Amino acid sequence: MTYREMENYIAHVSDNDLIALCKSVYEFKNGNGVLEPTSTLKILAENLQFPDVRVLEYAITEEAHERYGQIVLLLMKDAPAEYLK
């Protein structure tokens, strides 16, 4: 799968799927840096036959910024101490 095809796929996943992918990216980045075999991110990379997980991670976070940017700003303005630890 090309980068453009993968990006298009990510752009069309449901909100629930994107949130699950974001959780998986978070666990990957803030854990030990190893993808568990049952990780949503690892399963998606295998299903899309897209071996570069870092690029896939980037596409997922970019889509999340696009969809949820205003929600993040709202939460940060409402309770910044909750998120800046």
PDB file with one MODEL, atoms N, CA, C and O in Angstrom:
MODEL        1
ATOM      1  N   MET A   1       0.844  -1.168   0.000  1.00  0.00           N
ATOM      2  CA  MET A   1       0.000   0.000   0.000  1.00  0.00           C
ATOM      3  C   MET A   1       0.893   1.236   0.000  1.00  0.00           C
ATOM      4  O   MET A   1       1.893   1.288   0.717  1.00  0.00           O
ATOM      5  N   THR A   2       0.532   2.219  -0.799  1.00  0.00           N
ATOM      6  CA  THR A   2       1.311   3.453  -0.846  1.00  0.00           C
ATOM      7  C   THR A   2       0.958   4.340   0.342  1.00  0.00           C
ATOM      8  O   THR A   2      -0.040   4.116   1.026  1.00  0.00           O
ATOM      9  N   TYR A   3       1.788   5.343   0.573  1.00  0.00           N
ATOM     10  CA  TYR A   3       1.527   6.274   1.664  1.00  0.00           C
ATOM     11  C   TYR A   3       0.190   6.974   1.453  1.00  0.00           C
ATOM     12  O   TYR A   3      -0.585   7.129   2.397  1.00  0.00           O
ATOM     13  N   ARG A   4      -0.080   7.391   0.238  1.00  0.00           N
ATOM     14  CA  ARG A   4      -1.319   8.113  -0.071  1.00  0.00           C
ATOM     15  C   ARG A   4      -2.545   7.231   0.184  1.00  0.00           C
ATOM     16  O   ARG A   4      -3.552   7.706   0.710  1.00  0.00           O
ATOM     17  N   GLU A   5      -2.463   5.974  -0.180  1.00  0.00           N
ATOM     18  CA  GLU A   5      -3.569   5.038   0.061  1.00  0.00           C
ATOM     19  C   GLU A   5      -3.778   4.825   1.560  1.00  0.00           C
ATOM     20  O   GLU A   5      -4.911   4.779   2.037  1.00  0.00           O
ATOM     21  N   MET A   6      -2.680   4.696   2.290  1.00  0.00           N
ATOM     22  CA  MET A   6      -2.776   4.507   3.734  1.00  0.00           C
ATOM     23  C   MET A   6      -3.369   5.747   4.391  1.00  0.00           C
ATOM     24  O   MET A   6      -4.213   5.638   5.280  1.00  0.00           O
ATOM     25  N   GLU A   7      -2.938   6.904   3.964  1.00  0.00           N
ATOM     26  CA  GLU A   7      -3.446   8.170   4.489  1.00  0.00           C
ATOM     27  C   GLU A   7      -4.948   8.307   4.217  1.00  0.00           C
ATOM     28  O   GLU A   7      -5.702   8.758   5.079  1.00  0.00           O
ATOM     29  N   ASN A   8      -5.366   7.922   3.036  1.00  0.00           N
ATOM     30  CA  ASN A   8      -6.778   7.955   2.669  1.00  0.00           C
ATOM     31  C   ASN A   8      -7.577   6.977   3.531  1.00  0.00           C
ATOM     32  O   ASN A   8      -8.689   7.292   3.956  1.00  0.00           O
ATOM     33  N   TYR A   9      -7.026   5.810   3.788  1.00  0.00           N
ATOM     34  CA  TYR A   9      -7.690   4.823   4.639  1.00  0.00           C
ATOM     35  C   TYR A   9      -7.896   5.396   6.041  1.00  0.00           C
ATOM     36  O   TYR A   9      -8.990   5.300   6.598  1.00  0.00           O
ATOM     37  N   ILE A  10      -6.846   5.990   6.611  1.00  0.00           N
ATOM     38  CA  ILE A  10      -6.921   6.564   7.957  1.00  0.00           C
ATOM     39  C   ILE A  10      -7.945   7.697   7.993  1.00  0.00           C
ATOM     40  O   ILE A  10      -8.664   7.852   8.980  1.00  0.00           O
ATOM     41  N   ALA A  11      -8.014   8.478   6.936  1.00  0.00           N
ATOM     42  CA  ALA A  11      -8.959   9.596   6.886  1.00  0.00           C
ATOM     43  C   ALA A  11     -10.409   9.126   6.920  1.00  0.00           C
ATOM     44  O   ALA A  11     -11.299   9.898   7.277  1.00  0.00           O
ATOM     45  N   HIS A  12     -10.653   7.885   6.559  1.00  0.00           N
ATOM     46  CA  HIS A  12     -12.024   7.380   6.482  1.00  0.00           C
ATOM     47  C   HIS A  12     -12.395   6.383   7.578  1.00  0.00           C
ATOM     48  O   HIS A  12     -13.492   5.826   7.545  1.00  0.00           O
ATOM     49  N   VAL A  13     -11.508   6.144   8.549  1.00  0.00           N
ATOM     50  CA  VAL A  13     -11.880   5.244   9.644  1.00  0.00           C
ATOM     51  C   VAL A  13     -12.881   5.955  10.550  1.00  0.00           C
ATOM     52  O   VAL A  13     -12.928   7.184  10.597  1.00  0.00           O
ATOM     53  N   SER A  14     -13.663   5.182  11.252  1.00  0.00           N
ATOM     54  CA  SER A  14     -14.656   5.751  12.163  1.00  0.00           C
ATOM     55  C   SER A  14     -13.956   6.432  13.338  1.00  0.00           C
ATOM     56  O   SER A  14     -12.779   6.184  13.600  1.00  0.00           O
ATOM     57  N   ASP A  15     -14.688   7.285  14.034  1.00  0.00           N
ATOM     58  CA  ASP A  15     -14.133   7.931  15.215  1.00  0.00           C
ATOM     59  C   ASP A  15     -13.717   6.902  16.264  1.00  0.00           C
ATOM     60  O   ASP A  15     -12.664   7.036  16.888  1.00  0.00           O
ATOM     61  N   ASN A  16     -14.540   5.882  16.454  1.00  0.00           N
ATOM     62  CA  ASN A  16     -14.196   4.840  17.438  1.00  0.00           C
ATOM     63  C   ASN A  16     -12.894   4.138  17.071  1.00  0.00           C
ATOM     64  O   ASN A  16     -12.060   3.871  17.937  1.00  0.00           O
ATOM     65  N   ASP A  17     -12.724   3.840  15.787  1.00  0.00           N
ATOM     66  CA  ASP A  17     -11.485   3.180  15.349  1.00  0.00           C
ATOM     67  C   ASP A  17     -10.286   4.114  15.491  1.00  0.00           C
ATOM     68  O   ASP A  17      -9.205   3.684  15.893  1.00  0.00           O
ATOM     69  N   LEU A  18     -10.479   5.393  15.161  1.00  0.00           N
ATOM     70  CA  LEU A  18      -9.373   6.338  15.283  1.00  0.00           C
ATOM     71  C   LEU A  18      -8.968   6.508  16.746  1.00  0.00           C
ATOM     72  O   LEU A  18      -7.779   6.603  17.051  1.00  0.00           O
ATOM     73  N   ILE A  19      -9.935   6.547  17.643  1.00  0.00           N
ATOM     74  CA  ILE A  19      -9.624   6.655  19.070  1.00  0.00           C
ATOM     75  C   ILE A  19      -8.864   5.418  19.542  1.00  0.00           C
ATOM     76  O   ILE A  19      -7.909   5.533  20.309  1.00  0.00           O
ATOM     77  N   ALA A  20      -9.278   4.242  19.091  1.00  0.00           N
ATOM     78  CA  ALA A  20      -8.561   3.007  19.455  1.00  0.00           C
ATOM     79  C   ALA A  20      -7.131   3.048  18.923  1.00  0.00           C
ATOM     80  O   ALA A  20      -6.202   2.622  19.610  1.00  0.00           O
ATOM     81  N   LEU A  21      -6.950   3.552  17.715  1.00  0.00           N
ATOM     82  CA  LEU A  21      -5.610   3.666  17.139  1.00  0.00           C
ATOM     83  C   LEU A  21      -4.770   4.676  17.922  1.00  0.00           C
ATOM     84  O   LEU A  21      -3.584   4.449  18.158  1.00  0.00           O
ATOM     85  N   CYS A  22      -5.382   5.781  18.322  1.00  0.00           N
ATOM     86  CA  CYS A  22      -4.657   6.781  19.122  1.00  0.00           C
ATOM     87  C   CYS A  22      -4.214   6.185  20.452  1.00  0.00           C
ATOM     88  O   CYS A  22      -3.095   6.439  20.899  1.00  0.00           O
ATOM     89  N   LYS A  23      -5.065   5.408  21.082  1.00  0.00           N
ATOM     90  CA  LYS A  23      -4.687   4.747  22.338  1.00  0.00           C
ATOM     91  C   LYS A  23      -3.515   3.809  22.116  1.00  0.00           C
ATOM     92  O   LYS A  23      -2.605   3.732  22.941  1.00  0.00           O
ATOM     93  N   SER A  24      -3.540   3.100  21.003  1.00  0.00           N
ATOM     94  CA  SER A  24      -2.454   2.178  20.681  1.00  0.00           C
ATOM     95  C   SER A  24      -1.150   2.936  20.436  1.00  0.00           C
ATOM     96  O   SER A  24      -0.086   2.506  20.883  1.00  0.00           O
ATOM     97  N   VAL A  25      -1.232   4.058  19.729  1.00  0.00           N
ATOM     98  CA  VAL A  25      -0.047   4.892  19.491  1.00  0.00           C
ATOM     99  C   VAL A  25       0.493   5.414  20.823  1.00  0.00           C
ATOM    100  O   VAL A  25       1.703   5.409  21.050  1.00  0.00           O
ATOM    101  N   TYR A  26      -0.397   5.860  21.694  1.00  0.00           N
ATOM    102  CA  TYR A  26       0.012   6.362  23.006  1.00  0.00           C
ATOM    103  C   TYR A  26       0.749   5.288  23.797  1.00  0.00           C
ATOM    104  O   TYR A  26       1.808   5.545  24.370  1.00  0.00           O
ATOM    105  N   GLU A  27       0.186   4.091  23.823  1.00  0.00           N
ATOM    106  CA  GLU A  27       0.820   2.984  24.556  1.00  0.00           C
ATOM    107  C   GLU A  27       2.184   2.649  23.957  1.00  0.00           C
ATOM    108  O   GLU A  27       3.126   2.338  24.687  1.00  0.00           O
ATOM    109  N   PHE A  28       2.290   2.712  22.637  1.00  0.00           N
ATOM    110  CA  PHE A  28       3.546   2.421  21.952  1.00  0.00           C
ATOM    111  C   PHE A  28       4.600   3.487  22.287  1.00  0.00           C
ATOM    112  O   PHE A  28       5.743   3.157  22.604  1.00  0.00           O
ATOM    113  N   LYS A  29       4.211   4.757  22.214  1.00  0.00           N
ATOM    114  CA  LYS A  29       5.157   5.849  22.436  1.00  0.00           C
ATOM    115  C   LYS A  29       5.530   6.004  23.903  1.00  0.00           C
ATOM    116  O   LYS A  29       6.665   6.368  24.213  1.00  0.00           O
ATOM    117  N   ASN A  30       4.613   5.739  24.799  1.00  0.00           N
ATOM    118  CA  ASN A  30       4.864   5.963  26.219  1.00  0.00           C
ATOM    119  C   ASN A  30       5.115   4.679  26.993  1.00  0.00           C
ATOM    120  O   ASN A  30       5.287   4.705  28.211  1.00  0.00           O
ATOM    121  N   GLY A  31       5.136   3.574  26.293  1.00  0.00           N
ATOM    122  CA  GLY A  31       5.447   2.291  26.928  1.00  0.00           C
ATOM    123  C   GLY A  31       6.911   1.981  26.722  1.00  0.00           C
ATOM    124  O   GLY A  31       7.775   2.848  26.857  1.00  0.00           O
ATOM    125  N   ASN A  32       7.171   0.749  26.399  1.00  0.00           N
ATOM    126  CA  ASN A  32       8.570   0.345  26.211  1.00  0.00           C
ATOM    127  C   ASN A  32       9.010   0.400  24.742  1.00  0.00           C
ATOM    128  O   ASN A  32      10.109  -0.041  24.407  1.00  0.00           O
ATOM    129  N   GLY A  33       8.159   0.936  23.874  1.00  0.00           N
ATOM    130  CA  GLY A  33       8.515   1.081  22.466  1.00  0.00           C
ATOM    131  C   GLY A  33       8.378  -0.185  21.648  1.00  0.00           C
ATOM    132  O   GLY A  33       8.829  -0.252  20.505  1.00  0.00           O
ATOM    133  N   VAL A  34       7.749  -1.192  22.243  1.00  0.00           N
ATOM    134  CA  VAL A  34       7.544  -2.462  21.550  1.00  0.00           C
ATOM    135  C   VAL A  34       6.044  -2.649  21.323  1.00  0.00           C
ATOM    136  O   VAL A  34       5.238  -2.489  22.240  1.00  0.00           O
ATOM    137  N   LEU A  35       5.692  -2.986  20.101  1.00  0.00           N
ATOM    138  CA  LEU A  35       4.282  -3.235  19.790  1.00  0.00           C
ATOM    139  C   LEU A  35       3.901  -4.647  20.213  1.00  0.00           C
ATOM    140  O   LEU A  35       4.530  -5.624  19.808  1.00  0.00           O
ATOM    141  N   GLU A  36       2.886  -4.732  21.013  1.00  0.00           N
ATOM    142  CA  GLU A  36       2.361  -6.038  21.407  1.00  0.00           C
ATOM    143  C   GLU A  36       1.707  -6.686  20.189  1.00  0.00           C
ATOM    144  O   GLU A  36       1.199  -5.972  19.324  1.00  0.00           O
ATOM    145  N   PRO A  37       1.704  -8.010  20.097  1.00  0.00           N
ATOM    146  CA  PRO A  37       1.081  -8.695  18.951  1.00  0.00           C
ATOM    147  C   PRO A  37      -0.407  -8.372  18.791  1.00  0.00           C
ATOM    148  O   PRO A  37      -0.945  -8.429  17.685  1.00  0.00           O
ATOM    149  N   THR A  38      -1.065  -8.033  19.901  1.00  0.00           N
ATOM    150  CA  THR A  38      -2.498  -7.724  19.848  1.00  0.00           C
ATOM    151  C   THR A  38      -2.769  -6.226  19.728  1.00  0.00           C
ATOM    152  O   THR A  38      -3.924  -5.804  19.777  1.00  0.00           O
ATOM    153  N   SER A  39      -1.725  -5.423  19.572  1.00  0.00           N
ATOM    154  CA  SER A  39      -1.864  -3.977  19.446  1.00  0.00           C
ATOM    155  C   SER A  39      -2.668  -3.612  18.198  1.00  0.00           C
ATOM    156  O   SER A  39      -2.448  -4.159  17.117  1.00  0.00           O
ATOM    157  N   THR A  40      -3.593  -2.685  18.369  1.00  0.00           N
ATOM    158  CA  THR A  40      -4.398  -2.214  17.240  1.00  0.00           C
ATOM    159  C   THR A  40      -3.503  -1.649  16.141  1.00  0.00           C
ATOM    160  O   THR A  40      -3.761  -1.859  14.956  1.00  0.00           O
ATOM    161  N   LEU A  41      -2.461  -0.940  16.532  1.00  0.00           N
ATOM    162  CA  LEU A  41      -1.525  -0.357  15.579  1.00  0.00           C
ATOM    163  C   LEU A  41      -0.795  -1.446  14.788  1.00  0.00           C
ATOM    164  O   LEU A  41      -0.651  -1.342  13.570  1.00  0.00           O
ATOM    165  N   LYS A  42      -0.340  -2.479  15.477  1.00  0.00           N
ATOM    166  CA  LYS A  42       0.372  -3.580  14.802  1.00  0.00           C
ATOM    167  C   LYS A  42      -0.560  -4.333  13.848  1.00  0.00           C
ATOM    168  O   LYS A  42      -0.175  -4.669  12.728  1.00  0.00           O
ATOM    169  N   ILE A  43      -1.774  -4.591  14.298  1.00  0.00           N
ATOM    170  CA  ILE A  43      -2.745  -5.303  13.464  1.00  0.00           C
ATOM    171  C   ILE A  43      -3.068  -4.488  12.215  1.00  0.00           C
ATOM    172  O   ILE A  43      -3.154  -5.040  11.118  1.00  0.00           O
ATOM    173  N   LEU A  44      -3.247  -3.171  12.377  1.00  0.00           N
ATOM    174  CA  LEU A  44      -3.535  -2.321  11.212  1.00  0.00           C
ATOM    175  C   LEU A  44      -2.356  -2.326  10.243  1.00  0.00           C
ATOM    176  O   LEU A  44      -2.549  -2.447   9.034  1.00  0.00           O
ATOM    177  N   ALA A  45      -1.144  -2.197  10.761  1.00  0.00           N
ATOM    178  CA  ALA A  45       0.043  -2.203   9.897  1.00  0.00           C
ATOM    179  C   ALA A  45       0.122  -3.502   9.094  1.00  0.00           C
ATOM    180  O   ALA A  45       0.461  -3.486   7.911  1.00  0.00           O
ATOM    181  N   GLU A  46      -0.189  -4.609   9.734  1.00  0.00           N
ATOM    182  CA  GLU A  46      -0.171  -5.903   9.043  1.00  0.00           C
ATOM    183  C   GLU A  46      -1.293  -5.993   8.012  1.00  0.00           C
ATOM    184  O   GLU A  46      -1.075  -6.447   6.889  1.00  0.00           O
ATOM    185  N   ASN A  47      -2.490  -5.560   8.396  1.00  0.00           N
ATOM    186  CA  ASN A  47      -3.630  -5.629   7.474  1.00  0.00           C
ATOM    187  C   ASN A  47      -3.436  -4.741   6.248  1.00  0.00           C
ATOM    188  O   ASN A  47      -3.829  -5.106   5.140  1.00  0.00           O
ATOM    189  N   LEU A  48      -2.831  -3.581   6.454  1.00  0.00           N
ATOM    190  CA  LEU A  48      -2.594  -2.666   5.333  1.00  0.00           C
ATOM    191  C   LEU A  48      -1.316  -3.013   4.576  1.00  0.00           C
ATOM    192  O   LEU A  48      -1.016  -2.421   3.539  1.00  0.00           O
ATOM    193  N   GLN A  49      -0.572  -3.972   5.101  1.00  0.00           N
ATOM    194  CA  GLN A  49       0.737  -4.321   4.544  1.00  0.00           C
ATOM    195  C   GLN A  49       1.613  -3.076   4.431  1.00  0.00           C
ATOM    196  O   GLN A  49       2.246  -2.813   3.408  1.00  0.00           O
ATOM    197  N   PHE A  50       1.619  -2.323   5.530  1.00  0.00           N
ATOM    198  CA  PHE A  50       2.397  -1.087   5.625  1.00  0.00           C
ATOM    199  C   PHE A  50       3.385  -1.265   6.775  1.00  0.00           C
ATOM    200  O   PHE A  50       3.029  -1.030   7.930  1.00  0.00           O
ATOM    201  N   PRO A  51       4.610  -1.673   6.484  1.00  0.00           N
ATOM    202  CA  PRO A  51       5.559  -2.084   7.517  1.00  0.00           C
ATOM    203  C   PRO A  51       6.136  -0.946   8.370  1.00  0.00           C
ATOM    204  O   PRO A  51       6.621  -1.200   9.472  1.00  0.00           O
ATOM    205  N   ASP A  52       6.094   0.299   7.885  1.00  0.00           N
ATOM    206  CA  ASP A  52       6.699   1.402   8.624  1.00  0.00           C
ATOM    207  C   ASP A  52       5.701   1.958   9.638  1.00  0.00           C
ATOM    208  O   ASP A  52       4.903   2.842   9.325  1.00  0.00           O
ATOM    209  N   VAL A  53       5.763   1.426  10.851  1.00  0.00           N
ATOM    210  CA  VAL A  53       4.800   1.782  11.893  1.00  0.00           C
ATOM    211  C   VAL A  53       4.934   3.253  12.281  1.00  0.00           C
ATOM    212  O   VAL A  53       3.934   3.886  12.621  1.00  0.00           O
ATOM    213  N   ARG A  54       6.127   3.803  12.239  1.00  0.00           N
ATOM    214  CA  ARG A  54       6.327   5.224  12.591  1.00  0.00           C
ATOM    215  C   ARG A  54       5.589   6.140  11.617  1.00  0.00           C
ATOM    216  O   ARG A  54       5.021   7.151  12.031  1.00  0.00           O
ATOM    217  N   VAL A  55       5.590   5.805  10.359  1.00  0.00           N
ATOM    218  CA  VAL A  55       4.868   6.603   9.368  1.00  0.00           C
ATOM    219  C   VAL A  55       3.367   6.446   9.575  1.00  0.00           C
ATOM    220  O   VAL A  55       2.618   7.416   9.465  1.00  0.00           O
ATOM    221  N   LEU A  56       2.934   5.248   9.868  1.00  0.00           N
ATOM    222  CA  LEU A  56       1.525   4.986  10.163  1.00  0.00           C
ATOM    223  C   LEU A  56       1.104   5.765  11.416  1.00  0.00           C
ATOM    224  O   LEU A  56       0.025   6.356  11.453  1.00  0.00           O
ATOM    225  N   GLU A  57       1.951   5.758  12.421  1.00  0.00           N
ATOM    226  CA  GLU A  57       1.713   6.508  13.651  1.00  0.00           C
ATOM    227  C   GLU A  57       1.531   8.001  13.343  1.00  0.00           C
ATOM    228  O   GLU A  57       0.630   8.645  13.880  1.00  0.00           O
ATOM    229  N   TYR A  58       2.385   8.537  12.485  1.00  0.00           N
ATOM    230  CA  TYR A  58       2.310   9.943  12.098  1.00  0.00           C
ATOM    231  C   TYR A  58       0.973  10.246  11.420  1.00  0.00           C
ATOM    232  O   TYR A  58       0.338  11.251  11.739  1.00  0.00           O
ATOM    233  N   ALA A  59       0.541   9.395  10.494  1.00  0.00           N
ATOM    234  CA  ALA A  59      -0.717   9.607   9.781  1.00  0.00           C
ATOM    235  C   ALA A  59      -1.902   9.567  10.748  1.00  0.00           C
ATOM    236  O   ALA A  59      -2.852  10.336  10.603  1.00  0.00           O
ATOM    237  N   ILE A  60      -1.843   8.680  11.722  1.00  0.00           N
ATOM    238  CA  ILE A  60      -2.916   8.566  12.716  1.00  0.00           C
ATOM    239  C   ILE A  60      -2.989   9.836  13.562  1.00  0.00           C
ATOM    240  O   ILE A  60      -4.075  10.375  13.774  1.00  0.00           O
ATOM    241  N   THR A  61      -1.853  10.314  14.044  1.00  0.00           N
ATOM    242  CA  THR A  61      -1.874  11.513  14.885  1.00  0.00           C
ATOM    243  C   THR A  61      -2.262  12.747  14.082  1.00  0.00           C
ATOM    244  O   THR A  61      -2.938  13.631  14.609  1.00  0.00           O
ATOM    245  N   GLU A  62      -1.854  12.826  12.827  1.00  0.00           N
ATOM    246  CA  GLU A  62      -2.265  13.961  11.993  1.00  0.00           C
ATOM    247  C   GLU A  62      -3.778  13.981  11.796  1.00  0.00           C
ATOM    248  O   GLU A  62      -4.398  15.043  11.858  1.00  0.00           O
ATOM    249  N   GLU A  63      -4.370  12.822  11.562  1.00  0.00           N
ATOM    250  CA  GLU A  63      -5.827  12.741  11.406  1.00  0.00           C
ATOM    251  C   GLU A  63      -6.521  13.112  12.715  1.00  0.00           C
ATOM    252  O   GLU A  63      -7.548  13.790  12.706  1.00  0.00           O
ATOM    253  N   ALA A  64      -5.961  12.668  13.836  1.00  0.00           N
ATOM    254  CA  ALA A  64      -6.541  13.014  15.140  1.00  0.00           C
ATOM    255  C   ALA A  64      -6.465  14.518  15.394  1.00  0.00           C
ATOM    256  O   ALA A  64      -7.408  15.100  15.928  1.00  0.00           O
ATOM    257  N   HIS A  65      -5.352  15.154  15.018  1.00  0.00           N
ATOM    258  CA  HIS A  65      -5.235  16.612  15.147  1.00  0.00           C
ATOM    259  C   HIS A  65      -6.332  17.299  14.342  1.00  0.00           C
ATOM    260  O   HIS A  65      -6.967  18.247  14.805  1.00  0.00           O
ATOM    261  N   GLU A  66      -6.534  16.806  13.148  1.00  0.00           N
ATOM    262  CA  GLU A  66      -7.535  17.411  12.264  1.00  0.00           C
ATOM    263  C   GLU A  66      -8.946  17.263  12.835  1.00  0.00           C
ATOM    264  O   GLU A  66      -9.724  18.216  12.828  1.00  0.00           O
ATOM    265  N   ARG A  67      -9.270  16.077  13.324  1.00  0.00           N
ATOM    266  CA  ARG A  67     -10.624  15.821  13.822  1.00  0.00           C
ATOM    267  C   ARG A  67     -10.878  16.377  15.216  1.00  0.00           C
ATOM    268  O   ARG A  67     -11.962  16.888  15.495  1.00  0.00           O
ATOM    269  N   TYR A  68      -9.894  16.280  16.084  1.00  0.00           N
ATOM    270  CA  TYR A  68     -10.132  16.547  17.508  1.00  0.00           C
ATOM    271  C   TYR A  68      -9.382  17.748  18.059  1.00  0.00           C
ATOM    272  O   TYR A  68      -9.365  17.952  19.273  1.00  0.00           O
ATOM    273  N   GLY A  69      -8.770  18.536  17.214  1.00  0.00           N
ATOM    274  CA  GLY A  69      -7.985  19.685  17.667  1.00  0.00           C
ATOM    275  C   GLY A  69      -8.766  20.640  18.556  1.00  0.00           C
ATOM    276  O   GLY A  69      -8.250  21.097  19.576  1.00  0.00           O
ATOM    277  N   GLN A  70      -9.995  20.945  18.185  1.00  0.00           N
ATOM    278  CA  GLN A  70     -10.800  21.870  18.979  1.00  0.00           C
ATOM    279  C   GLN A  70     -11.175  21.265  20.336  1.00  0.00           C
ATOM    280  O   GLN A  70     -11.258  21.981  21.334  1.00  0.00           O
ATOM    281  N   ILE A  71     -11.396  19.973  20.371  1.00  0.00           N
ATOM    282  CA  ILE A  71     -11.723  19.310  21.640  1.00  0.00           C
ATOM    283  C   ILE A  71     -10.530  19.379  22.586  1.00  0.00           C
ATOM    284  O   ILE A  71     -10.693  19.623  23.782  1.00  0.00           O
ATOM    285  N   VAL A  72      -9.346  19.167  22.056  1.00  0.00           N
ATOM    286  CA  VAL A  72      -8.139  19.238  22.878  1.00  0.00           C
ATOM    287  C   VAL A  72      -7.977  20.646  23.443  1.00  0.00           C
ATOM    288  O   VAL A  72      -7.671  20.810  24.624  1.00  0.00           O
ATOM    289  N   LEU A  73      -8.182  21.657  22.608  1.00  0.00           N
ATOM    290  CA  LEU A  73      -8.072  23.036  23.087  1.00  0.00           C
ATOM    291  C   LEU A  73      -9.090  23.324  24.182  1.00  0.00           C
ATOM    292  O   LEU A  73      -8.766  23.968  25.180  1.00  0.00           O
ATOM    293  N   LEU A  74     -10.302  22.858  24.002  1.00  0.00           N
ATOM    294  CA  LEU A  74     -11.342  23.044  25.012  1.00  0.00           C
ATOM    295  C   LEU A  74     -10.927  22.424  26.346  1.00  0.00           C
ATOM    296  O   LEU A  74     -11.037  23.062  27.393  1.00  0.00           O
ATOM    297  N   LEU A  75     -10.452  21.182  26.303  1.00  0.00           N
ATOM    298  CA  LEU A  75     -10.041  20.492  27.522  1.00  0.00           C
ATOM    299  C   LEU A  75      -8.846  21.183  28.181  1.00  0.00           C
ATOM    300  O   LEU A  75      -8.806  21.338  29.401  1.00  0.00           O
ATOM    301  N   MET A  76      -7.885  21.591  27.371  1.00  0.00           N
ATOM    302  CA  MET A  76      -6.701  22.256  27.912  1.00  0.00           C
ATOM    303  C   MET A  76      -7.056  23.583  28.555  1.00  0.00           C
ATOM    304  O   MET A  76      -6.521  23.915  29.613  1.00  0.00           O
ATOM    305  N   LYS A  77      -7.947  24.349  27.940  1.00  0.00           N
ATOM    306  CA  LYS A  77      -8.353  25.629  28.512  1.00  0.00           C
ATOM    307  C   LYS A  77      -9.168  25.438  29.784  1.00  0.00           C
ATOM    308  O   LYS A  77      -9.074  26.240  30.713  1.00  0.00           O
ATOM    309  N   ASP A  78      -9.950  24.398  29.824  1.00  0.00           N
ATOM    310  CA  ASP A  78     -10.807  24.144  30.982  1.00  0.00           C
ATOM    311  C   ASP A  78     -10.011  23.665  32.190  1.00  0.00           C
ATOM    312  O   ASP A  78     -10.276  24.106  33.308  1.00  0.00           O
ATOM    313  N   ALA A  79      -9.064  22.793  31.997  1.00  0.00           N
ATOM    314  CA  ALA A  79      -8.307  22.224  33.119  1.00  0.00           C
ATOM    315  C   ALA A  79      -6.876  21.893  32.701  1.00  0.00           C
ATOM    316  O   ALA A  79      -6.530  20.718  32.581  1.00  0.00           O
ATOM    317  N   PRO A  80      -6.037  22.909  32.476  1.00  0.00           N
ATOM    318  CA  PRO A  80      -4.675  22.639  31.992  1.00  0.00           C
ATOM    319  C   PRO A  80      -3.843  21.794  32.942  1.00  0.00           C
ATOM    320  O   PRO A  80      -3.023  20.993  32.495  1.00  0.00           O
ATOM    321  N   ALA A  81      -4.036  21.955  34.229  1.00  0.00           N
ATOM    322  CA  ALA A  81      -3.243  21.174  35.195  1.00  0.00           C
ATOM    323  C   ALA A  81      -3.534  19.677  35.090  1.00  0.00           C
ATOM    324  O   ALA A  81      -2.704  18.848  35.464  1.00  0.00           O
ATOM    325  N   GLU A  82      -4.696  19.349  34.590  1.00  0.00           N
ATOM    326  CA  GLU A  82      -5.075  17.942  34.427  1.00  0.00           C
ATOM    327  C   GLU A  82      -4.208  17.252  33.369  1.00  0.00           C
ATOM    328  O   GLU A  82      -3.990  16.042  33.432  1.00  0.00           O
ATOM    329  N   TYR A  83      -3.719  18.022  32.403  1.00  0.00           N
ATOM    330  CA  TYR A  83      -2.984  17.444  31.272  1.00  0.00           C
ATOM    331  C   TYR A  83      -1.492  17.772  31.279  1.00  0.00           C
ATOM    332  O   TYR A  83      -0.704  17.070  30.645  1.00  0.00           O
ATOM    333  N   LEU A  84      -1.100  18.821  31.981  1.00  0.00           N
ATOM    334  CA  LEU A  84       0.305  19.208  32.024  1.00  0.00           C
ATOM    335  C   LEU A  84       0.931  18.755  33.326  1.00  0.00           C
ATOM    336  O   LEU A  84       1.104  19.533  34.264  1.00  0.00           O
ATOM    337  N   LYS A  85       1.262  17.493  33.359  1.00  0.00           N
ATOM    338  CA  LYS A  85       1.832  16.913  34.587  1.00  0.00           C
ATOM    339  C   LYS A  85       3.292  16.608  34.408  1.00  0.00           C
ATOM    340  O   LYS A  85       3.938  16.116  35.333  1.00  0.00           O
TER     341      LYS A  85
ENDMDL
END
